[in-house]
Amino acid sequence: MAGDTDSATAAGTPRDSVLTRLYTGTGAFDIVGRRRFWYVLTGALVVVCIASMVFRGFNLGIDFEGGTKIQLPATGATGAISTDEVERVFTETLGEPPDTVQTVGTGATASILVRTVNLSPADTVEVKDALFERFQPLGANGQPSEQAVSDSQVSATWGGEITQQALIALAVFLALVGLFLGVYFEPRMAVAALVALFHDVVVTLGIYSMVGFEVTPGTVIGLLTILGFSLYDTVVVFDKVRENTRGLLGLTRRTYGEAANLAVNQTLMRSINTSIIAVLPVLGLLVIGVGMLGVGTLKDLALVMLVGMLAGTFSSIVLATPLLVDLTMRRGDYRQQAERVAQRRANAARKAAEPAPPEEGAATVNGEQPGRERALTTAGVPDRVGKAVPAGRAQSGRAERGKSGRPSGKAGRPSGKKRR
C-alpha cells in the first residue's frame, strides 16, 4: 500500500560514520521505517515492567506502610557507629533484621535512622536498651545518654494521603498536557505524546520494582519531575515534525513518514546531548552521594530520575514519532499524497530505464547509429576545397600521384605557355 511507503531518504553514504550521520541529521537513520521493531521492543519492555509490579510489587517505605523509627547519634563513647553494627545489634535483639538502616546528615549532626515494622512498646524498649549498652551514644552534653536513642511511630494513613495527592497531581498534569498539545499542535500529537508518557511512567516504576529500592516520598517527587523532562523532549521533536510537514499535501517530494523521520534525525543529536547533560548530575548524585558518602535518602530520588530521563529520551525518539506517523496515515488525504509520491518515483525510474533516442538526422543501421568510419565511407570525404568527393574517386586520385606527391602529367607540370 502506498501509505506504508515511508522509509527514510538516506542522504548519507555507507562510508559516512555514525557520528557524521548524527551531526548532519540528513535522515540516514530510518527510525520511522522500522517502527514495527520499536513497537515490539517497547511493548515487551512495558509487559515485563507491569509483570514485575504485579508479581514482585514495591518495597514500600515506612511512610506508606507505617512502622517504627529508632534514631541515635552516629558517634558514641567508643567512636563512630556504623550502620552494619546497628543492624547486627537489632537483629540479635529481636531475631529479625530491620527494614532499613541508613545514615542521615553529615558531620557532628549525623545520625543513624532505623526503620522497621510496627514494634510493641516492650520490643521498642528492648532494642533501645541494647543499642545504648553497645554503642553508648553521646547526648547534647557530650556524655553518653539514654535519651540520645529516640523512637517514633509512623501511621500508614499519612502514606495513603501522599499516594492520593500524587495521583490527583498526576491526573491534573496529564489533562493539562493533553489540552495544551491538542491546541498547540494537533489532537493526534497529543495522543502520541501521552502514550509515550505512559510508557515512561510504567518503565520507571517497573525498573524501580525490579531493583527493590524503598519507595519513599522522594520517589514520588522524582516520578512527577521526570514527566516534565519526557514531555519536553517530545515537544521538541513534534515541533520539528510540524515544520517539515507544513504544506506537505501539495508536494510529491516525500511522504509524511519520511518528513517525520527527517525531523527525528535533525533533532536526534540535540536529544542525546540534552539527555547526557541532564543525566550526568543525577548519576553523580547516585554514585557519589549514595555510593561514596552513604547518604541513603538520596538513592530514592536519584534512581527514579535517572531511569525516567533515559526512558523519556528513548520514547520520544522511537515511540512518539512513529506512533504519530501511524495515526496520521489513517487519514485519506495523506494516503493519497503518499500514492502520488510513489507514482512520481515510479515514473522517474521508468524514464531512467528507457534507452536514449538517436540524434535527429543520424543514419541508423539495425536500430543503432553507425560509427564514424561507416559515415565517411557512405558520405565520402571532403576534398581540398571542402566539397564532398566519393570515396572511390578520392582513393584513385591518391593513386595517380607520383612519389614526389605532385599530380601526374606529361611534363609533370600544368599545361600552358612556356615560362620566359
C-alpha positions, 0 to 999 in steps of 0.5 A: 500500500502506498501509505506504508511507503515511508522509509527514510531518504538516506542522504548519507553514504555507507562510508559516512560514520555514525557520528557524521550521520548524527551531526548532519541529521540528513535522515540516514537513520530510518527510525520511522521505517522500522517502527514495527521493531520499536513497537515490539521492543517497547511493548515487551519492555512495558509487559515485563515492567507491569509483570514485575509490579504485579508479581514482585510489587514495591518495597514500600517505605515506612511512610506508606506502610507505617512502622517504627523509627529508632534514631541515635547519634552516629558517634558514641563513647567508643567512636563512630557507629556504623550502620552494619553494627546497628543492624547486627545489634537489632537483629540479635535483639529481636531475631529479625533484621530491620527494614532499613538502616541508613545514615542521615546528615553529615558531620557532628549532626549525623545520625543513624535512622532505623526503620522497621515494622510496627514494634510493641512498646516492650520490643521498642524498649528492648532494642533501645536498651541494647543499642545504648549498652553497645554503642553508648551514644553521646547526648547534647552534653557530650556524655553518653545518654539514654535519651540520645536513642529516640523512637517514633511511630509512623501511621500508614494513613499519612502514606495513603494521603501522599499516594492520593495527592500524587495521583490527583497531581498526576491526573491534573498534569496529564489533562493539562498536557493533553489540552495544551498539545491538542491546541498547540499542535494537533489532537493526534500529537497529543495522543502520541505524546501521552502514550509515550508518557505512559510508557515512561511512567510504567518503565520507571516504576517497573525498573524501580520494582525490579531493583527493590529500592524503598519507595519513599516520598522522594520517589514520588517527587522524582516520578512527577519531575521526570514527566516534565523532562519526557514531555519536553523532549517530545515537544521538541521533536513534534515541533520539528515534525510540524515544520517539515510537514507544513504544506506537505499535501501539495508536494510529491517530494516525500511522504509524511513518514519520511518528513517525520523521520527527517525531523527525528534525525535533525533533532536526534543529536540535540536529544542525546546531548540534552539527555547526557547533560541532564543525566550526568548530575543525577548519576553523580548524585547516585554514585557519589552521594549514595555510593561514596558518602552513604547518604541513603535518602538520596538513592530514592530520588536519584534512581527514579530520575535517572531511569525516567530521563533515559526512558523519556529520551528513548520514547520520544525518539522511537515511540512518539514519532512513529506512533504519530506517523501511524495515526496520521496515515489513517487519514485519506488525504495523506494516503493519497499524497503518499500514492502520488509520491510513489507514482512520481518515483515510479515514473522517474525510474521508468524514464531512467530505464528507457534507452536514449533516442538517436540524434535527429538526422543520424543514419541508423543501421539495425536500430543503432547509429553507425560509427564514424568510419561507416559515415565517411565511407557512405558520405565520402570525404571532403576534398581540398576545397571542402566539397564532398568527393566519393570515396572511390574517386578520392582513393584513385586520385591518391593513386595517380600521384607520383612519389614526389606527391605532385599530380601526374602529367606529361611534363609533370607540370600544368599545361600552358605557355612556356615560362620566359 
